[in-house]
Amino acid sequence: MKMPDSKTIVVCGAGTMGSGIAQVCAAAGFSTIVYDVQEDVLQKAREAIDNSLQYLIDKQKISVEESLSVKSRLQFTHDLAICKGDLIIEAIVERMEIKVSLLTALAALNHETCILATNTSSLSVTALQERLPLPHRVAGLHFFNPAPVMKLVEIVKGKHTSIETIQTLEAITLAMGKTGVHCLDAPGFIVNHVARPYYLTGLRMVEQGIATPQTVDAALEAAGFKMGPFRLMDLIGIDINYSASQQVWQALGHPARLQPSALQQQKVADKHLGRKTKKGFYDY
């Protein structure tokens, strides 16, 4: 295994997932640049990281000095020209054209050995890398929300990803204190493929009037699951979860058992996206 050569990591997208990934990178000792086109989103990311670090201080998991050290390694910017590093982690909206546009621009700014990693939860890494220069240095690096807490990271090898790229990402993931799981590019990778029935079965039961979101969650949590499907969808973001369902369903040829839920689609249309909008299947 190669040791982490990366000294600077650029996280593109300062939403809930991006800010969490940035905190993980900085806490692991990497100089971390956080990029977003919106200044207000960058400010919210600063506040979210500050609050997260303060929580860790209050729980006596880190010291004030350690918190200050993490913050010292973070730089926030809306200037793409500053986004130069050894590893790019893209965590923006789940739309292929926008990801291609951003990563193409970043590839032109950075050296040829810079790894371009996407945090996509469901889009094809192979389809993405085939539209970028030097596809061998493009891979998936899929974190789970909340990134500072969740240990799992899927390291996704596209058709053209080099072994050296995967080895470097494995070493970096280990340095972050995460558990890296390797998988080949496939619809939904591992977790989002396996988890579809967990969400969809609960959604079908609510649509059919068999149970409420609250009773489904209560039953599954009492059975040992840490979070029921509806609380989990609210945490992840109902829009993100719905997008993953669509991608997996379409990529597998529209099987009836994985057809996305109309109830979830309506939540997205109403912009009731869960915790981030203060309203989803629950009110916050």
Secondary structure as GFF3:
##gff-version 3
##sequence-region A 1 284
A	DSSP	beta_strand	8	12	.	.	.	ID=ss1
A	DSSP	alpha_helix	16	27	.	.	.	ID=ss2
A	DSSP	beta_strand	31	35	.	.	.	ID=ss3
A	DSSP	alpha_helix	39	58	.	.	.	ID=ss4
A	DSSP	alpha_helix	64	72	.	.	.	ID=ss5
A	DSSP	beta_strand	74	77	.	.	.	ID=ss6
A	DSSP	three_ten_helix	80	82	.	.	.	ID=ss7
A	DSSP	beta_strand	87	90	.	.	.	ID=ss8
A	DSSP	alpha_helix	96	109	.	.	.	ID=ss9
A	DSSP	beta_strand	115	118	.	.	.	ID=ss10
A	DSSP	alpha_helix	125	129	.	.	.	ID=ss11
A	DSSP	three_ten_helix	135	137	.	.	.	ID=ss12
A	DSSP	beta_strand	138	143	.	.	.	ID=ss13
A	DSSP	beta_strand	152	157	.	.	.	ID=ss14
A	DSSP	alpha_helix	163	175	.	.	.	ID=ss15
A	DSSP	beta_strand	179	184	.	.	.	ID=ss16
A	DSSP	alpha_helix	191	207	.	.	.	ID=ss17
A	DSSP	alpha_helix	213	222	.	.	.	ID=ss18
A	DSSP	alpha_helix	229	236	.	.	.	ID=ss19
A	DSSP	alpha_helix	238	251	.	.	.	ID=ss20
A	DSSP	three_ten_helix	256	258	.	.	.	ID=ss21
A	DSSP	alpha_helix	262	269	.	.	.	ID=ss22
A	DSSP	three_ten_helix	275	277	.	.	.	ID=ss23
###
